[in-house]
Amino acid sequence: MYVNRFFFFRSNHGGYSMHSEIYESGPVRFRLAVYGGAFDPPHPGHLSVITRALEWADQVLVVPSYRHAHGKRMVDFDLRCRWLQRLIERLGSERVSCSAVERELGGEGGAVYSYDLLCALSERSGIARADIALVIGEDNQANVAGFYRGRELLADFGLLVAEEQLGVHSSAIRAGLRNGQALPAAWCLPDIVAEFEVYRSPQ
């Protein structure tokens, strides 16, 4: 594995841990990498993560949050799904897809947590838990053990941690639009930027 792109962490017990050895050229390859997030909005940094995840998994499933775990308001779920579908079409790879599964799993209740999402995907796909990896950004690296059922997540599933490369964040895009600022071209995906006016209105 290329350290400047992705890290994964393997414990001595066969699971994955944030406190164990970093493998630079390990033999592990996952059948499915699951990349969840608000994607509010998607941006080139997300595209970079998906591209790198393909180096470590046969398939990459992008899963937008239906409800945020911390109650954060997001723009319309279907709109974010459409944006992600355009992002995936830009890649031109049949190995990447977008799933609205969180709407089904969450229903009218609360947020869907990563552990429950991965368990549901394992059950539905028939893919063993050890062959599924959760993709996270390095900003979440120190927080994984504190996730809902975080220790079980680390023991049961793989973990791919993406190093930030482009320095672009959805929160900065939203803030810039609310303040009437012009966004740097490097922050925007031309396939969806025309619809960013939704962020100029009060949420």
C-alpha positions as CSV (number, residue, x, y, z in Angstrom):
1,M,0.0,0.0,0.0
2,Y,1.1,3.5,-0.7
3,V,1.5,5.4,2.6
4,N,0.9,8.8,1.0
5,R,-2.4,7.6,-0.3
6,F,-4.1,5.1,2.1
7,F,-3.2,3.5,5.4
8,F,-4.7,0.4,6.9
9,F,-4.2,-0.9,10.3
10,R,-4.1,-4.6,11.3
11,S,-4.1,-5.9,14.9
12,N,-2.4,-9.1,16.0
13,H,-5.8,-10.6,16.5
14,G,-6.8,-10.4,12.8
15,G,-9.0,-7.3,13.2
16,Y,-8.1,-3.7,12.6
17,S,-7.0,-1.2,15.1
18,M,-6.0,2.4,15.1
19,H,-3.2,1.6,17.6
20,S,-1.4,-1.2,15.7
21,E,1.2,-1.5,13.0
22,I,0.9,0.3,9.7
23,Y,1.5,-2.0,6.7
24,E,2.9,-0.3,3.6
25,S,2.7,-3.3,1.3
26,G,0.3,-5.8,2.9
27,P,-1.5,-8.4,0.8
28,V,-5.0,-7.4,2.0
29,R,-7.6,-6.5,-0.7
30,F,-11.2,-6.0,0.2
31,R,-14.2,-7.1,-1.8
32,L,-16.2,-4.0,-0.8
33,A,-15.1,-0.6,0.4
34,V,-17.9,1.5,1.9
35,Y,-17.5,5.3,1.8
36,G,-20.2,7.1,3.8
37,G,-20.7,10.7,4.6
38,A,-22.9,13.7,4.2
39,F,-21.5,14.7,0.8
40,D,-23.1,18.1,1.4
41,P,-21.9,18.9,-1.3
42,P,-19.6,16.4,-3.0
43,H,-16.3,17.8,-4.1
44,P,-13.0,16.8,-5.8
45,G,-11.7,15.6,-2.4
46,H,-14.4,12.9,-2.3
47,L,-13.6,12.0,-5.9
48,S,-9.9,11.6,-4.9
49,V,-10.8,9.3,-2.0
50,I,-13.0,7.1,-4.2
51,T,-10.3,6.8,-6.8
52,R,-7.8,5.7,-4.2
53,A,-10.2,3.3,-2.6
54,L,-10.4,1.4,-5.9
55,E,-6.8,0.4,-5.4
56,W,-7.8,-1.6,-2.4
57,A,-11.2,-2.9,-3.1
58,D,-13.0,-4.7,-5.9
59,Q,-16.1,-2.5,-5.5
60,V,-16.6,0.9,-3.8
61,L,-20.1,1.8,-2.5
62,V,-20.7,5.4,-1.8
63,V,-23.4,5.9,0.9
64,P,-24.8,9.4,1.6
65,S,-26.1,10.0,5.1
66,Y,-29.9,10.1,5.3
67,R,-29.8,11.7,8.8
68,H,-26.7,13.0,10.4
69,A,-25.6,11.3,13.6
70,H,-25.1,14.7,15.3
71,G,-28.3,16.3,14.0
72,K,-26.7,18.4,11.4
73,R,-29.1,19.7,8.7
74,M,-28.2,18.7,5.2
75,V,-29.7,19.6,1.8
76,D,-32.2,17.2,0.2
77,F,-31.2,13.6,0.3
78,D,-32.3,12.8,-3.3
79,L,-30.4,15.9,-4.5
80,R,-27.2,14.6,-2.9
81,C,-27.7,11.2,-4.4
82,R,-28.1,12.7,-7.8
83,W,-24.9,14.7,-7.3
84,L,-23.0,11.6,-6.3
85,Q,-24.3,9.7,-9.3
86,R,-22.9,12.4,-11.5
87,L,-19.6,12.2,-9.7
88,I,-19.5,8.5,-10.2
89,E,-20.3,8.8,-13.9
90,R,-17.3,11.1,-14.2
91,L,-15.1,8.2,-13.0
92,G,-16.5,5.9,-15.7
93,S,-16.0,2.8,-13.6
94,E,-18.5,0.1,-13.1
95,R,-16.8,-0.8,-9.8
96,V,-18.3,2.3,-8.1
97,S,-21.9,2.8,-7.2
98,C,-24.1,5.0,-5.0
99,S,-26.6,3.5,-2.6
100,A,-29.6,5.2,-0.9
101,V,-29.7,2.3,1.6
102,E,-29.6,4.6,4.7
103,R,-33.0,5.9,3.8
104,E,-34.4,2.4,4.1
105,L,-32.4,1.5,7.2
106,G,-33.1,4.7,9.0
107,G,-36.8,5.0,8.1
108,E,-38.4,7.6,10.3
109,G,-36.0,7.0,13.1
110,G,-32.6,8.3,13.9
111,A,-29.2,8.2,12.2
112,V,-27.7,5.0,10.8
113,Y,-24.4,4.2,12.4
114,S,-21.4,2.8,10.5
115,Y,-21.4,-0.5,12.3
116,D,-25.1,-1.1,11.6
117,L,-24.6,-0.1,8.0
118,L,-21.7,-2.4,7.4
119,C,-23.5,-5.3,9.1
120,A,-26.6,-4.8,6.9
121,L,-24.5,-4.6,3.8
122,S,-22.7,-7.8,4.7
123,E,-25.9,-9.6,5.3
124,R,-27.5,-8.4,2.1
125,S,-24.5,-9.0,-0.1
126,G,-23.3,-12.2,1.4
127,I,-19.8,-10.7,1.7
128,A,-18.0,-11.7,4.9
129,R,-17.4,-8.9,7.3
130,A,-13.7,-9.3,7.1
131,D,-13.9,-8.6,3.3
132,I,-15.6,-5.2,3.8
133,A,-13.8,-2.0,4.7
134,L,-15.0,1.3,6.0
135,V,-13.4,4.3,4.3
136,I,-12.9,7.3,6.5
137,G,-10.9,10.5,6.2
138,E,-7.9,11.1,8.3
139,D,-9.8,13.7,10.3
140,N,-11.8,10.8,11.8
141,Q,-8.8,8.6,12.4
142,A,-8.6,9.3,16.1
143,N,-12.3,9.0,16.6
144,V,-13.1,5.5,15.3
145,A,-12.8,3.7,18.6
146,G,-15.4,6.1,20.0
147,F,-17.9,5.4,17.2
148,Y,-21.1,3.5,18.1
149,R,-19.9,-0.1,18.7
150,G,-16.5,1.2,17.6
151,R,-14.4,-1.7,19.1
152,E,-16.6,-4.2,17.3
153,L,-16.3,-2.3,14.1
154,L,-12.6,-2.4,14.3
155,A,-12.6,-6.1,15.1
156,D,-15.1,-7.2,12.5
157,F,-14.4,-5.0,9.5
158,G,-11.5,-3.6,7.6
159,L,-10.6,0.1,7.7
160,L,-9.1,2.4,5.1
161,V,-8.0,5.8,6.2
162,A,-7.6,8.4,3.4
163,E,-5.0,11.0,3.8
164,E,-6.3,14.5,2.9
165,Q,-4.7,15.7,-0.3
166,L,-6.7,18.6,-1.8
167,G,-7.6,20.7,1.3
168,V,-11.2,21.2,0.3
169,H,-14.1,20.7,2.7
170,S,-17.9,20.7,2.2
171,S,-18.3,23.1,5.2
172,A,-16.0,25.6,3.6
173,I,-18.0,25.4,0.3
174,R,-21.3,26.0,2.1
175,A,-19.8,28.9,4.1
176,G,-18.4,30.5,1.0
177,L,-21.7,30.3,-0.8
178,R,-23.7,31.6,2.1
179,N,-21.3,34.6,2.3
180,G,-21.6,35.3,-1.5
181,Q,-18.0,34.4,-2.2
182,A,-16.7,33.0,-5.4
183,L,-15.5,29.5,-5.0
184,P,-12.0,28.4,-6.2
185,A,-12.4,26.2,-9.3
186,A,-10.4,23.5,-7.6
187,W,-13.2,23.1,-5.0
188,C,-15.9,22.5,-7.5
189,L,-17.1,19.6,-9.6
190,P,-18.4,21.1,-12.9
191,D,-21.1,18.5,-13.1
192,I,-23.0,19.9,-10.0
193,V,-21.7,23.4,-9.3
194,A,-24.6,25.0,-11.2
195,E,-27.0,23.7,-8.5
196,F,-25.0,25.1,-5.6
197,E,-27.5,28.0,-5.4
198,V,-29.4,25.9,-2.9
199,Y,-26.7,26.8,-0.3
200,R,-27.3,30.5,-0.7
201,S,-30.8,30.2,0.7
202,P,-31.3,29.7,4.5
203,Q,-31.3,26.0,5.4
